[in-house]
Amino acid sequence: MKSKSELITEQSNLKIEKMKLDRFFSLYLDKFGSKMDHEKPNTKIWQLYKSKLKEYEELNRKISHLEYWISK
């Protein structure tokens, strides 16, 4: 088991990664949002978006778990 300070450091690093992905989504949607047709979700634009969204969801899950363990 990691110490509380190690958990906080890991949480901080994950939050930094999350902020980078937030920025990616903002820029990506600004650039490609008009080209993202919801009726054709199998394009390369959608594939990248979906892969980054999975990464984002995984980061959120890890951050939530760390918050739980830090609070204990």
C-alpha positions in Angstrom: 0.0 0.0 0.0 1.3 3.4 -0.9 1.6 6.2 1.6 -0.9 9.1 1.6 1.7 11.5 0.2 2.4 9.1 -2.7 -1.4 8.8 -3.4 -1.7 12.6 -3.4 1.2 12.9 -5.8 -0.3 10.3 -8.1 -3.6 12.0 -7.9 -2.0 15.4 -8.9 -0.3 13.8 -11.9 -3.5 12.3 -13.0 -5.3 15.6 -12.7 -2.6 17.2 -14.8 -3.2 14.5 -17.5 -7.0 15.1 -17.2 -6.5 18.9 -17.8 -4.4 18.1 -20.9 -7.2 15.9 -22.2 -9.7 18.7 -21.4 -7.7 21.0 -23.5 -7.4 18.4 -26.3 -11.2 18.0 -26.4 -11.7 21.8 -26.5 -9.3 22.2 -29.4 -10.4 19.1 -31.2 -14.1 20.0 -31.0 -13.4 23.5 -32.1 -11.5 22.2 -35.2 -13.5 19.1 -36.1 -16.9 19.5 -34.3 -18.6 20.5 -37.5 -17.2 17.5 -39.3 -18.4 15.0 -36.7 -21.6 13.7 -38.1 -23.4 11.6 -35.5 -25.0 9.5 -38.2 -21.5 8.4 -39.5 -19.6 7.6 -36.3 -17.0 5.3 -38.0 -14.8 8.0 -39.4 -11.2 8.6 -38.4 -12.2 11.8 -36.6 -14.7 9.8 -34.5 -12.2 7.0 -33.8 -9.7 9.4 -32.3 -12.4 11.1 -30.3 -13.7 7.8 -28.9 -10.2 6.6 -28.0 -9.4 9.8 -26.2 -12.8 9.6 -24.4 -12.0 6.1 -23.2 -8.7 7.5 -21.9 -10.5 10.3 -20.2 -13.0 8.0 -18.5 -10.1 5.8 -17.3 -8.4 8.8 -15.8 -11.6 9.9 -14.0 -12.0 6.4 -12.6 -8.5 6.4 -11.3 -8.8 9.9 -9.8 -12.1 8.8 -8.0 -10.4 5.7 -6.6 -7.5 7.8 -5.4 -9.8 10.3 -3.7 -11.4 7.4 -1.9 -8.2 6.0 -0.6 -6.8 9.4 0.3 -9.9 10.1 2.4 -9.4 6.8 4.4 
